[in-house]
Amino acid sequence: MSNPIIFIVMENRRDFIKKVSVGVAAVAVGSRHLNLSARSYTHIPRANDTIRVGVVGFSDRFRSSLLPSFMNHAQDLNFEIVALSDIWNRRREEGKAYIKEKTGWDVTLCRNNDELYDQNDIDAVIISTADFQHALHLVEAAKAGKHSYCEKPFAETMDDANAALKACKEKGIVVQIGSQRRSGPNYHAAYDYINSGKFGDIVMAEMCWNVNQPGRWRRPELCASIKESDVDWNRFLMNRPKVAWDPRKYLEYRLFWPYSSGILGQWMCHQIDTVHWFTGFPYPRSVVSNGGIYQWKDGRTNADTLTSVFDYGPLNDTTIGFQVVYSSRFSNSAGGTKELYYSNGGMLNLDTNEITSEGGLREREASAMGLKENQLEKFTLPKFTVESGANTGGDPLTSAHMRNWMECVRNNNVATNCPVEAGYSHAIACAMANAAYRTGMRATYDAKKMQIMAGGKVFKY
């Protein structure tokens, strides 16, 4: 028998998606009267067409994981990389040589995305740029009618998230946000188990991502060698405040707000996304955060230690709601990466992939209140783990996620494993946690304004 609370929550998710879709529909209607350029129409490939892909940003992530994952399926699905856009001349040349070495393809180099989209033979793009640029580059891709695999976080501000959601829905492109857990067999099995009703109502989740890495996100040698003339600094800043050239903000952007929220956008967005997926809640009701720069005082402005507490619901009198506690630190790796879900009957552990009765209601406590014992039967999920210590290279999870996107592009199917609405939801949660940390106030989401509120004000930067 299905869990009635889960059913009600899922109805809320559908309402949320319907509301955000209605918001962008008005823009789509208005666009019917505009003269749109030929490049704004999404190309629907024929069965035997080669899907021609452009790369937006030759990043470490693209080199180590996205390209190997793409190559795992390129021949089978008839995909080819034909162009590379990067605003740093060194990365452009390195990218061209690397792709040639690994694939044999001789890609066209573009100094920026305007040059990339001026080419008429691009069907899709892989976006792997700075955290704050993802949503903005996705807007460019959508307006050009290009299907997109876009790395997470989806966005770091609600203005950027709103713009990307609107553009993607209006153009109907196939989008896969890089929250690759959604393509993991253990996560799909956990979703099925929870939504079968066997687990019971989720009452709490505890999550952490801990490392001991003073060099994480640091690039001192590159910072010492790069020159402003090597890059297009103005294009890098996009819609962020215009500031003087700073190689650290360019290369070590994950340490600095407003170019990244750091821990939240890099790590927490993965884990909070599973909460939304498993439960159907589109975003938390409120968030409080605390933390600081306790260990690595190297000029960064993003926390090296952070804890956020999320309140989800209750939605109404029939739901009990639940809490999520997320913590992360750079100064001690004990605990590693953990995702623990609790019900009254036990625990789901996505580190061990085991569902057990640990902590469930025992007979002696239950009988004192006239209740029955509640103990989950042990159940093992398919084995799959996520490493926190280093970036993975062509890992099976990312490979599966990439293939799902490629198949959806091939079939013109927008229902990817992690569609644009899922990215929008994790962006809300991350932005709420960031606002709570930076203001010291409880943060909420105003669904009418589509903005984060803290202390009665809209939070921007």
N, C-alpha and C positions, 0 to 999 in steps of 0.2 A: 504493500500500500504506500503511495507516495506521501511525502511529508507535506501537510497543508501549509506550514509556514514557508517552506521553500517555494511552494506554488505561488503564494501571495507575493513573495519577494520577486520572483521572476516576472510576475505581472507588472511590478513596479519598474523593472528594467525595461520591459517593452514600452511602458508609458514614457520613460525617459528617452529612449531612442526615437519614439514617435515625436516627442516634443522637439528634440534637436533637429529632427528631419524636417518638421514643419517650419522651423526657423530658417533653414537654408532654402526651403522650397520657394519662398517669396523672392529670393534673389534669383533663383533659376527662372521663374516666370518673367521677371523683369528683363532677363538677358535675351529673351526671344526676339526683342526688338532691336538688339544691338548688331552691328556688323562685326562678326567674329572672324578672325584670320583663319586661314586654312589649317594652321598648325594647332589650333585650339580644339580640333575634333579628334577624339580618341580613335586610333586605328584598330579595327577589329581584324586580327589575322585570319587568313584562310588556314585550313588544316595543315597544309604542307609548307606554309611560309616559315622562313627563319625569323625568329623574334630578335630584333636588334636592340641591344641594351647599351645605355650610356652610364658611366660611373660619375657620380657627383661627390668628389672628395676622395683622394687616394690616402686613406687613413690607415693607422695600424690595425684597426678592426677589420677594414676591408682586406688588407693584405693577409692577415693571419687566419681569418675565419670566413668572411663573406665570399671571397674569391674561391677558396677551396670548396666551399659548400656549393657555390654556383657551378663549378666545374664538375662536381659529382653528377650533375644532371643535365648539363648543357647539350651533350651529344644526343642523349636519349630524347630530350624534349625539343631539340633543334633551336637552341638559343646561342647567341654570339654577342660578345662585347665588342663594340665598334668605335666607341669614343670615350674620352676621359676629360672631365672638367675639374680644374683645381686652380685656385688663385695664387698658389706658391709655385714659382718656376721650378724649384728643386723637386717638389712632389710630382709635378707634371712629368718631368723627364724620368724620374725614378719609376713612376707608375707605368709609363709606356714601355720601359725596358723590362720591368717585372712581368707585366702581362704578356709581353712578347716571349719572354723566357719560359713562362709556365704554360702558355696556351698556343703560342705560334701566331696569335692574332696581332696585326699591326694597327693599333688604334689611332684614331684622329685625336689630336690634342686641342683642347679649348681653354682659353685663359679665364673664362667665366661661363656662367650658365646661359647668358644671352647667346653666346656663340654656339653653345651646345644645342639649344632649342631652335636655332636658325637652320640647323640641319634637318632635312625632311625625312631622313631615313632612321630616326630613332623611334622605337615603339614603347620603350620602358626605361626606367632608371633605377639605380641602386643608390640611395642617399646615405652617406656615412660621413657627416661633417661635425662641426662643433655642436654641443648639446642644444644651445639656444637657437641654432640655425635650422634644426630639423623641420619644424613646422613651417618656417618661412620658405625653405627650399621645397617643401611639399606643395605649398601654394603655387610656386613657380611651375612645378611639374604638372599639377592639376590644370592650371590655366593653359599649359601647352598640350594638354590631352595625353600625358604620358603615365602609364601604369607605374606604380612605385613600390619598391621595398624600402622602407624608411626606418632607420635605426631608432631605438628608443633613447631618451625619453621623447614622447610625442611632442611635448612643448614644455617650456619653463614658465610661461605666463599665460593667463587666460585670453588675453588679446590675441596672442599668436595661435593658441589652440582653437579659438573661435574662427579665426581666419582660415586655418587649415581645414577644419571640419566643413565649413561652408564651401570652400573651393572643391574639396574632394566629392562632396555630395552633389554639388551642382554639375560637375563634369562626369560623374559616374565612373571614375577610374578604379582599377583594381589596386587596393592598398593592402600591404602587409606591414604592420608595425613590428619591429624586431623584438617583441616579447616572446622569445622562443620557447618558453615553458609551455605555451599553448600548443606546441607540436610534440610534446613529450608523452610517451605512452603511460608513464606512471601518473602524470597529471590528468590525463584523460580518464584513467581508471579511478583516480580520486574523485574527479568530478562526477562520474557515473555513480560511484558508491554513495557520495553525499546526497545526490539528487534522487537516489532510489529510496531515501528515507531510512535506510538501515543505520546510518550514523546518528540520527537524531538532530536536534537543533544545535547549531554551532553556538556556543556560549562565549568562546574566547579563542584568539589565536595569538601565539607568541612567535616573533620572527627576529632573527639577527643576521648580521653579515660582518664578521670581524676579521681583520688582518693586522699584521705588525710589519708595515711597509713604509718606512720614511720616504722612499722614492716613488711611491704610488702617485701617478699623474705628474711627476716631475720630469723635466727634460732639460737639465742644466747645460749639457754640451751643445744641444741645438740652439738653446737660447743665446749662448755665447757667440754662435756663428751666423745666425740669421740676420739679415739686414732689412730695413723697411723697404728698400727698393726691390727686394726679392718677391714681395707680396703686394696684393691690392688691399691695403689696410681698411680703406673706406668700405669696400665690399664685405670684408670680414665683419665689420661692426653692424651692418645692415640697419635695423631699426633701434639699436642700442645707442646710448648717448655718445656723441662724438668726443673722443678723448685722444690724447697724444699716443703715438706708437709705443707699444709695450710688448716686447717679445714674450714675456711670461703670460700675458693675457691671451696672446695668439697661440702659444704652444702648450701652456699649462692652464688652459681656460677652465678646467674642471675644479680648480682651486679658488676661482673667483666668481662672485656674483656681480652683475646679472648675466654672465655668460654661461653659468651652470649653477645648479643648486647642490652640486657635489654628491654627497652620500645619497640624497633623496632621489635625484634624477638618474644617477648611475646605478644604484643598487636596490633601493627600496621600491622603485617603480616596478621591478620584476615581481617582487613578492606581494605587493599590494594589488597587483593585477590579478594574481591567482585568487585573492579574496573576492574581488568583483566577479570573476568568472565562476567560482564555485557557488557563490551565494545569490548572484543576480542583483546585488546592490550596486547601483551605478556610481555612488560616491558616499563618503562618510557624512554623518550629520554634523560632527564637529571634530576638531583636532587641537591638541595642545602639544608643544614641543619644548625641549630644553637641551642644552649642550653648549659646546664651545670649542676653542682651540686650546687644548690642554697640554699637548705633547709637542707637536711640530710647529713651532713658532718661526715660520720661514717667510712670512709676509702674506700668506693666504688669507682670504676673507671667508671661506667656507669652513664649517666645523670639521674637526678631526674626530669628534665624539658627539653622538646625537641620539636622543631618544624621543620618539613621538608616540602618543597615545590617541587612537582613533575610536570614536563612538559611532557605531552603525545601528541606527534605530533606537527603540522599536518604531516601526512604520505606523502601527496602529495598535488597537487594544488586543489583537489576536497574535501579534508577534512579540518575541521577547528581546530581540536585538542582540548585539554582541559587541565585544571590545577587541581591538587589536593593539598589541604593544610591539613596537619595532625599535630595535637598538642596533647601533653600529659604532665601531671604534677602529682607529688606525694604529693604536699603541699596544695591543695585545690580541693575539689571534685565537685565544681559547674560545671554544664554542663554534668557531668556523661559521658556516652557513646553516641556519636552522629555520624550518617552517613547521610549526606544531599547531594543530587544530584540536580543540577540545569540545566534547559534548558531555552531557551528564553521564553517559555510559562509558566514556573512555577517550582515547587520543588517536589522532591520525598524525604520523610522523613522516614527513616527506624527506627526511634525511636518511632514515632507515627503510622507508617505503613499507612500513608496518602499521596496521590498525590494530590496536590492543585495548584491553579493558583498563589500562593504567589510569588510576584516578577516578574510575567509574563508581557509581553509588553501590556500596556493599550492603549485604543483608542486614547487618547489625545496625547501621545508621538508618537504613530505610525503614525497618520495622518499628523503630522508636517513633516514627512519624506516621505510621500506618501506610507506608508505601511499599512497593515491591523493589527488589534488587534490580539494578540496571547495569549490566556488564556486557560489553560488546564481545562478540566472538572474534578471535584473532583472524586477520585477513592480510595477505601479502599482496602488495601492488607490484607491477612489473618493475624490475630493478633499473634505476636510472638515477645518477647523482650529478650535482652541479658543483664544480670546484670554485672556491673563492680566492685561492692563492695567486692565480695568474690567469691571463687571458687565454682562452682555449683556442686551438687552431683547427679549423675544419671539423669541429666537434659534431657528433651525430645529431644532437638536438637542433643546432643551427642548420645543419644540412637538411633535416626533415622540414624545418620551417621554410627554408629557401625553396625546396621542391614544391611545397604547398602553394607558395606564391606563383611559381613558374607554371604550375598546372592551371591555376586560376586565370592567369594571364592568357594562357593558351586557349582556355575555354570561355574567356570573357565572363568569369564568375567573380562577382565582388565579395562573395561570402568566404573570405579567407579565414584562417584560424584566428588571426588577430586583426580584425577590421578596424577602420578608422574610429568607430564608436568606442572600442575597447581602449585605444590609445587616448582618446579624449577623457575617458573615465580615470585612467591612471594619472593623467595630467592634472585633473581636479584635485585628487588626493595628494599628489606631490606638492602642488602649489599651495594647498591648505597647510600642509606640514611646514613648508618653507616660510609662509606668512606668519605662522604661529611662532616659529623659531626667531624670526627677524624682528617681530614686534613684541614678543613676550606675552601675547594675548591669545585667547581662544579664537580659532579661525572657523568660519562656516562658508558654505557656498550658497549664493543667491541665484536660484535657478532662473528667475525672471531677468536679472541683469547679466546672467552668465559670467559672474565675477566672484572672486574671493573677498570675503569681508573679515576684517579684524579691527576690533575696537570701534565698530560702527562705520568704518571707512573702507573703501575699495582698496585692496592692496595691489600695487603695481610693482615697484622696485624697492 
